[in-house]
Amino acid sequence: MPRILIVGGGYAGFYTARKLEKYLRKNEAEVTMIDPLPYMTYQPFLPEVAAGSIEPRHAVVSHRRHLKRTEIITGRVTDVSHTNKKVTIEVPGLAPFDREYDHVVVTAGAVSRTFPIPGVAEVAIGMKTIEEAIEVRHRILINFDKASNLPEGPERARLMTFVVVGGGFAGIEAFAEMLSLATYLLRYYPNLKFEEINFHLVEAMSRIMPEVSLKTSYWVIKNLEGRSAKIHLDTQLLSADNGMIELSTGEKFGAATIVWTAGVMANPVVKHTDLPTDERGRITANTALRVVDGENLIEGAWTCGDVSAVPDLSGDGVGGYCVPNAQHAVRQGKLMAKNLVAALRGEGLKDYNHKNMGAVAGLGIGVGVFQYRNLAVTGFLAWLMHRGYHGLAMPMWERKIRVFSGWILNFVLRRDVVSIDAVKNPRLAFETWASRAKN
Ligand SMILES: Cc1cc2nc3c(=O)[nH]c(=O)nc-3n(C[C@H](O)[C@H](O)[C@H](O)COP(=O)(O)OP(=O)(O)OC[C@H]3O[C@@H](n4cnc5c(N)ncnc54)[C@H](O)[C@@H]3O)c2cc1C
């Protein structure tokens, strides 16, 4: 039986595996999916997880529960040798081992792209994983707890200062949702004042959210400023050393929470493969999602999603290639399964062609924006559209139901403001009181 091996179980990998389960006949091929995490993450929900509007576990989808005919390996691919048609896998606690394949599908996604700015690697946090979103929520809650015990002064101001670097779609959503949580929290901290919350968005370009029109982006800025946030356009972060923010405008202030959302880059694991890449480190593909080196087809190698450079036939792409987003990753994953099955059966492959469906963002409870070409919707209606669209786009009905139920419960019972941060040290209580053998 031919062996298909999928590297990465995010949007693209999960949908490839799921559709292969549907299209493959019995004993037509063996499918294995490898991912260090046992779940795919619905990343558009990360800002709402950080704001406490969605339970973290509801924003991820279990691989094993929903991929019953796929072999799942919860481990990290460290190397792909396509010449030898094998990958090397690392599973914590085990010696690295190899797996051979006939077809490899690389869907390892993207990681946060940073610049060598002092302090960023040491103190900032991204908004690309569920773990980061959970931590950001914990930090907001914990900083409020700490600040409420302090008299007004520099340390209290530092704890109440939040910086988001990067005014793209994800950055603005994260910023607005964090702001929404912080403002909401004030009701539980009578000694903290609204004026003490400091939210700074730092964007190097002269505008935010390039996915929406300039007019819509101004509406977003006005909305955020109306909620007392500070938007620094044409501004660069020069340093975040020890949490001391230094901006290119000369401003300096301390911040206890620095979230970095200034772009993504193809997963650097591609450097440990012998597959061809472009100047941005993405695996080069043709429109049928097969890996190509210029004009040459690399037999048995396939790629899609954020890790790949797939030509955009719709004409919407940046530099002629599909932009890294879920709209493409999901559809490419589905087409990948169809094309793999067609290739196994010696049938013709289909080209990937998807016209952008527009963008919808949630900016905190009751506020959103939607843009499709010249049509823009802002405010409450757009927020409903955001929730409606993403609630339904979340894979698997059991997940959709959990997300919708959570929103309804939050509406009735209000947002949950508990932080179980002690989970980071789960043995503390036991260890503190454990009887020890006397020597
Ligand atoms: C905050 C935020 C909001 C977003 N909002 C939107 C939105 O509203 N609309 C939209 O269209 N897009 C949105 N996106 C973008 C979208 O989520 C991504 O484009 C999409 O997840 C890409 O899918 P992918 O499968 O290529 O990568 P991913 O979904 O990132 O999956 C990659 C997978 O590869 C795994 N992996 C990594 N390294 C290895 C390895 N060495 N070996 C094996 N597996 C590995 C990872 O664990 C992961 O599961 C948002 C992203 C973020 C961060």
The ligand as a MOL file (V3000), in Angstrom:
LIG
                    3D

  0  0  0     0  0            999 V3000
M  V30 BEGIN CTAB
M  V30 COUNTS 53 58 0 0 0
M  V30 BEGIN ATOM
M  V30 1 C -4.4380 35.2980 16.1290 0
M  V30 2 C -4.6860 34.7940 14.7340 0
M  V30 3 C -5.8880 35.0950 14.0930 0
M  V30 4 C -6.1210 34.6370 12.8010 0
M  V30 5 N -7.3050 34.9640 12.1980 0
M  V30 6 C -7.5320 34.5290 10.9370 0
M  V30 7 C -8.7740 34.8410 10.2980 0
M  V30 8 O -9.6300 35.5010 10.8740 0
M  V30 9 N -8.9580 34.3850 9.0330 0
M  V30 10 C -8.0170 33.6380 8.3650 0
M  V30 11 O -8.2440 33.2380 7.2190 0
M  V30 12 N -6.8390 33.3380 8.9480 0
M  V30 13 C -6.5780 33.7490 10.2240 0
M  V30 14 N -5.3870 33.4370 10.8260 0
M  V30 15 C -4.3520 32.6850 10.0790 0
M  V30 16 C -4.5950 31.1800 10.0920 0
M  V30 17 O -4.8560 30.7070 11.3870 0
M  V30 18 C -3.3880 30.4530 9.4940 0
M  V30 19 O -3.1470 30.9630 8.2250 0
M  V30 20 C -3.6280 28.9540 9.4260 0
M  V30 21 O -3.6020 28.4070 10.7160 0
M  V30 22 C -2.5670 28.2570 8.5630 0
M  V30 23 O -2.8060 26.8840 8.5560 0
M  V30 24 P -1.6010 25.8510 8.4010 0
M  V30 25 O -2.1920 24.4950 8.4250 0
M  V30 26 O -0.7490 26.2330 7.2610 0
M  V30 27 O -0.7150 26.0890 9.6960 0
M  V30 28 P -1.1260 25.8220 11.2080 0
M  V30 29 O -2.5800 25.8590 11.3910 0
M  V30 30 O -0.2870 26.7820 11.9960 0
M  V30 31 O -0.6370 24.3300 11.4630 0
M  V30 32 C 0.7040 23.9620 11.4450 0
M  V30 33 C 0.8420 22.6770 12.2560 0
M  V30 34 O 2.1500 22.1600 12.0790 0
M  V30 35 C 2.6150 21.6750 13.3200 0
M  V30 36 N 4.0710 21.6340 13.2980 0
M  V30 37 C 4.9250 22.6660 13.4940 0
M  V30 38 N 6.1960 22.2230 13.4170 0
M  V30 39 C 6.1250 20.8890 13.1640 0
M  V30 40 C 7.1150 19.8730 13.0000 0
M  V30 41 N 8.4180 20.1540 13.0640 0
M  V30 42 N 6.7060 18.6030 12.7950 0
M  V30 43 C 5.3720 18.3130 12.7140 0
M  V30 44 N 4.4060 19.2500 12.8520 0
M  V30 45 C 4.7760 20.5130 13.0700 0
M  V30 46 C 2.0400 22.6630 14.3230 0
M  V30 47 O 2.0200 22.0980 15.6390 0
M  V30 48 C 0.6620 22.9150 13.7520 0
M  V30 49 O -0.2950 22.0380 14.2760 0
M  V30 50 C -5.1320 33.8670 12.1450 0
M  V30 51 C -3.9310 33.5470 12.7910 0
M  V30 52 C -3.7110 34.0100 14.0690 0
M  V30 53 C -2.4070 33.6660 14.7500 0
M  V30 END ATOM
M  V30 BEGIN BOND
M  V30 1 1 1 2
M  V30 2 1 2 3
M  V30 3 2 2 52
M  V30 4 2 3 4
M  V30 5 1 4 5
M  V30 6 1 4 50
M  V30 7 2 5 6
M  V30 8 1 6 7
M  V30 9 1 6 13
M  V30 10 2 7 8
M  V30 11 1 7 9
M  V30 12 1 9 10
M  V30 13 2 10 11
M  V30 14 1 10 12
M  V30 15 2 12 13
M  V30 16 1 13 14
M  V30 17 1 14 15
M  V30 18 1 14 50
M  V30 19 1 15 16
M  V30 20 1 16 17
M  V30 21 1 16 18
M  V30 22 1 18 19
M  V30 23 1 18 20
M  V30 24 1 20 21
M  V30 25 1 20 22
M  V30 26 1 22 23
M  V30 27 1 23 24
M  V30 28 2 24 25
M  V30 29 1 24 26
M  V30 30 1 24 27
M  V30 31 1 27 28
M  V30 32 2 28 29
M  V30 33 1 28 30
M  V30 34 1 28 31
M  V30 35 1 31 32
M  V30 36 1 32 33
M  V30 37 1 33 34
M  V30 38 1 33 48
M  V30 39 1 34 35
M  V30 40 1 35 36
M  V30 41 1 35 46
M  V30 42 1 36 37
M  V30 43 1 36 45
M  V30 44 2 37 38
M  V30 45 1 38 39
M  V30 46 1 39 40
M  V30 47 2 39 45
M  V30 48 1 40 41
M  V30 49 2 40 42
M  V30 50 1 42 43
M  V30 51 2 43 44
M  V30 52 1 44 45
M  V30 53 1 46 47
M  V30 54 1 46 48
M  V30 55 1 48 49
M  V30 56 2 50 51
M  V30 57 1 51 52
M  V30 58 1 52 53
M  V30 END BOND
M  V30 END CTAB
M  END
